[in-house]
Amino acid sequence: MATCQAAAGDLGASGDLLYGPRSCPQEFIDFVWDAYDFDKEDWDQGFGYWQACDLTRPLARTFNALWCLEFSAPDFENESYDAPILNWAGRFARENIDELDGRCAGTNPNAIAHTQWGAGDEYTELYMGFFFGSTVSMRASTIIHEARHADWVGHDEDGNDSSWGYNGAWRFQVSWLAWFIKGCQNSSTAMKVAARQRANAILNRNFVEDPGFRIGPVGTKDRGVEGISRDTNKLDVFAIGSDGGIRTAAWEQDVADGKWRGWWRIKSGLATPGAPVSAVARTPNHLDVFVVGNNGGVLTAAWAHNVNNGKWGGWWPIGGVATLRGSLVSAVSRSPTQIDVFVVDKNGGIRTAAWDKNVSDGKWRGWWPIASGAALPGGPVSALSRGANKLDVFVVGNDQGVYTASWDTSVAAGAWQGWTRIGALTVRPGTRIGVVARTPDNLDVFAVGEDGTIQTAAWEVADGNWRGWWQIQSGTALPGSAVGAVARTPSRLDVFVVGGDGGVYTAAWAANVADGKWQGWWRIKSLVATPGALVSAVARDPEKLDVFVVGGDGAVYTAAWDHDVADGKWRGWWLIAP
């Protein structure tokens, strides 16, 4: 066989350090060697035949995947096909895969594995992308995917499955990943987060008919919480509960002794439990919220202090676009009478719609494609307004680059301009980019790179070029994590992220402090949240910060910082109780 090389990467992040000691005992190696008909000639010449426990080589990393497949169920001895797939996945793979072969690559350079089945020789080949481009849990899920092919079930729609009901290889893989997240007790949160990201990527891209659900984060009932400030003494938060109801809670300095009130359900709207909600405050007395409904359409509801006795109105569809359930609708208010919203549709097109109280009788208009941009179907768009006639949007492209487009009524006859890639940073598809405008002439963006580093880039109108990316101190988070950001003043930035340990961390930048270098990271008290979750942050005034996040128990928590209270230390976390 041919020789080939690849970098092993971070063995801790891939899970190989965790699983390596488990898969190395000779008893286990002998078991899988026979069960999968390994052959020396398929695994020598650098693939690891002579170094079976060397985690930088393909063979040991394959053993890790097989151990994960065999022993992830708490009652792994029960391999009955009446049990969940987590129990019988190893049995199914052993019964159907004829042999496992290590290879550099296949005829399709993008493939990470291939199974030959039908007439003649039957075998499953594993490629470099399998060995070095995924975590242990993702490798295990690929094995069960290929086992379904070895069971003589191919894809029926050009590499995709027509539907969940087809019961093909993609369904097998998603099902195993979902049960791994739910039931495995001997893995790590990082492995489960990676499993969720892989499962949702498959649900987004590999079924012709959308299955109509997504896999929620590990150990939480809700993952999305949106906080906004209508003025210096008012806060509102929004989330979708486990029943699919869209709910809100409110805080006001001079009401109910400054305690949080809610959660009230906003009419009878329904959406995917835990999915994100977007909200804007056009004025201190107006709120507008946006979600993707269970049919993939975009819905909006509105509240005005002096309308309908202060009761919510809605939900009204913003027709003309179809995206994926659980997706983000990004919303911005350019003025008290204007709102713009953005989504990535089910085909990966980036689209926008607009509302202007004084145009088209106050009806929504759109959805218009933004240039020729494309991203992960249902992926997040980050958007902001630097002025009443300016919009900037940001997405992660299909090549994992961060891209931006802009709109200005006075430029190019009001046509969208872009897409422009920001530097060479690569991030995981579907990552939500953090964005702020410190002034109408400055933009700062934040993202977690594919290597887990937290990075920032900046733009100013003076030169018109993006600069960066720069790592923010030594902070790291799981790839795909969201970074929350706020600008308290034109010369101050604060960013927030949930670390790999579930802690909520913050870093700060001030132009006149520490020679303009970033400071941090500091952990905000002891709350444990879901790694990868968004920390929603607002600045009610230049000396106050409030943050919101879903805890590991599925409840919504808040913490606060005030320069003039508690010696400028963070306080909280407080439960925003129902």
Secondary structure, DSSP 8 states (H G I E B T S, - for coil): ----------HHHHTHHHHHHHH-SHHHHHHHHHHTT--GGGT-TTSSTT-TT-TTSHHHHHHHHHHHHHH-STTTT---TTS-HHHHHHHHHHHH---EEE-S--SSTT-SEEEE-SSS--EEEE-HHHHHSS-HHHHHHHHHHHHHHHTT---SBTTBBS-GGG--HHHHHHHHHHHHHHH--SS-HHHHHHHHHHHHHHHHHSBSS--S-----TT-S---EEEEEEETTEEEEEEE-TTSEEEEEEEETTSGGG--EEEEEEEEEEB-TT---EEEEEETTEEEEEEEBTTS-EEEEEEETTSGGG--EEEEE--S----TT---EEEEEETTEEEEEEE-TTSEEEEEEEETTSGGG--EEEEEEEEEEBSTT---EEEEEETTEEEEEEEBTTSEEEEEEEETTSGGG--EEEEEEEEEE--TT---EEEEEETTEEEEEEE-TTSEEEEEEEETTT--EEEEEEEEEEE--TT---EEEEEETTEEEEEEE-TTSEEEEEEEETTSGGG--EEEEEEEEEEB-TT---EEEEEETTEEEEEEEBTTS-EEEEEEETTSGGG--EEEEE---
